[in-house]
Amino acid sequence: MTAVSNAGGLGTITGLAQKTPADLAHEIAQCKDISDKPVAVNVTFLPTVNAPDYPALIKVIIDGGMKIVETAGRNPAPVMSCLRIAVGSMVADDWPRPEADMSKLKAEREAENHCSCIVC
């Protein structure tokens, strides 16, 4: 990932390629140690019976200070609020969300200075 970023592209860590949230945290830290260039994280939301620990993955991404997050698969609406607050503006700003819930969540998260996400 860092080789791509160092060459002027955008290197991307595939979140689900990491076996655990701890592995993802390690990969993020390793990329930051190797390069000061931006690196993205991809999270694919799969329709599955035994879903990965998406809340833990999102927490690792936020705690790791990642500023570029790309999603794929199912609708990421359940985590978009958390990512908007932690990361900033999102490219996919058209996902449906009740504005009242966003305001409430934003106020709660800013007061707590962290984000917890629930993924269905």
N, C-alpha and C positions, 0 to 999 in steps of 0.2 A: 504494500500500500504506500509506504513512504517513498519508494523509488518513483512511483507515478507522480506523487505530489511534488517531490523534489525536481522532477522533470517538467513541471508546469501544469500537470493534469490534476485531477482530483482522485486520490487514492481512496478506496472504500473498503471498510471492514465489513464482512458479512456476519451480522450478529448471530444468526442461527448456525453458522459453521463452528462456532465456539460451543463446546459441550455444556458449559455451565456459565452462569453470570460471572463467576470468579474468573473463568478463562477469558471472557470478554473484557473484564476490567484489566486483566494482565495485558491483553492485546492492545487496548487503548493506551495504557501506560507505556508499553514498549514503543508504540508509534510516536508518542510524545517525546520519549527519550531520544529517539533516533533523528527526528526532524521537527522543525518549528513551522513547517508548512501545514495548511489545512488538510484534514483527513475526515471523511464522512463515515457514518455507520448506517448500514442497511438493516432494517428489521422487516421480515416477511411474516405477515399474519396469516397463518395457515388454518383452513377449516379442518380441525382434527379433534378426535376424542381426547387424546392426551396432549394437550397444548403445552408448549414450552412455558417456562415461568416468565411470561411477558412483563408483569410488573417489576420483577427483579431486573430484567434486561433493561427496561426503560430507566430504572433507578441508577443502574451502572452507567448508562449513557449520560444521564444528567450529572451524576456525581463525578464522572470522568471529564466533565467540561466540554463535551462534544457540542459543536455549534451547527453541524450539518447532519441532518438525519433524513434518510430516504426510506420510505415505506413501500411495501408491495403486498400483493395478495388481497386479503379482505380489507374492508373499510377501517381505517385507523382512527375513526372518530373517538373511541373511548380514551385514547391516549393523547389526542391532539391538544387538548387543553393543557395537559401537563407539559408537553413539549413546547407549546407556545410560550408559556410562562417561563420555563427554564432556559429555552434556547433563543426565543425571540420570534420574529415573524416567520411564517412558514410559506413555502411556495404553494402548497395545496391548501389554500385558505378558503376553499369553497365547500369543505365537508360540512354536512348539516350539524348544527349544534344550537341548542336553545341559549340565547344571549343571557337570559336571567341566570341560568346555571353557570355560564362562563364567568359572569360577574361575581357570583357567590364563590365559585371555586378559586378564582384569582385572588379575591380578598382573603380567603382562608389560607391559601398557599403562601401569599406574601406575608401574612401574619406568622405562619409557621416556618417560613423560609425554606420550605422543601416541597416536594410533590409526591403524592402517592397515587398510583393509577390503578384502576380496576379494569381489566380487560375481559370481555365476555367471550 
